[in-house]
Amino acid sequence: SNLVDRVHAVILAGGSAFGLEAATGAMRWLEERGIGFPAGPARVPIVPSAILFDLGMGDHRIRPDAAAGAAACEAARDTAPEEGSVGAGAGATVGMLF
């Protein structure tokens, strides 16, 4: 069995390790709305994250930040998300290793 039975958001971002900051914004947004796993006096939002290394694509100084994570939560809908070169997919490439 697991102590935590659900996740409250999933972050998929670019910006290499810098993109992890987007999860901070998502967690803050959820916490402000009382969403999260009850842990004593606090609620801890469960936000697994996956980050792309895309610093070689476009301007490496443009990175997801906490504001982007909060904006993503604000924009989230119950419908299927866009696919293709949008969001984290804007800088994503496949098969570049060889």
N, C-alpha and C positions, 0 to 999 in steps of 0.2 A: 504494500500500500504506500501511498504518497501523502505527505503532509499537505502539500499544495495540490489542489484538484483542478486548477485552471490557470491560464495565462490571461493577462488583462490587455496586452498589446504585444505586437511583434514588430521589431524595427529591422528593416532592410535598408542599409545606407551605403554610400560610397565614402571616399575620403580617407581610406585606409584607417588606421587606428584613431585618427582625428574624428572620424564619423561616429565613434562611440558616444560622443557628446549628445547626439540626437536622442539617445535613450534617456539621458538626464531630463531633457525637456518633456519627453513622454511621461516619465515617472512623476515629474512635478505636476503636470497637467492632470493626471489620474488622481494623485494624492489630494490635490485641491478640490476634487469632486467626491472625495471619500471612497474612492475605488482602490481596492487592494486587499491583500491577505492580512487578516487581523493578527497583529503581533504585539501583544501587551497594549500600551497606550497609543500605538500607531497602526496605520494601515500601510502595508508595503506592496506597491504595485509590482506584479511579476511581469517583467518585460525582457524576454529573450531577444538577443540581437545578433545579426549577421552583417558583416562589413565587407565590402569589396575593396580590393586594392586597385584604384583607378587614377592614381596621381599622375600617370603618364598621359592621360587623356585630357585635353583642354587645359584650363588654368588650374594648376594644383593648389592655388590659394583659395579657391572656392570650395568650401567644405560644409557638410551638414553640421549644424550646431544645435544647442538646446532650443533655440527659437524655432528651428526647422522641425524638431521633434514634436514640440507643442502644436505647431501649425498642422502637422500631419494628423495629430489626434483630432484637432478641430475639424479637419476636412474629411475624416473617416466616415464612410457610409456602409450600409448593410448590403450594397450591391457589389458585384464583382469589380475588382480594381482594373485600371487600365493595364495593358500589356505593351511590351516593346521598349523603345528608348524614352521612357518617362521615369521620373524619380531616380532611384538608384540605378535603374537601367540606362539612364542617359549616358553614362560613361562606361558601361559594362561591355566587355568584349569576350569572345570565346575562342579558344584554340590558338592563342598567341604564343604559347610556350615554345612550340616547334615551328 
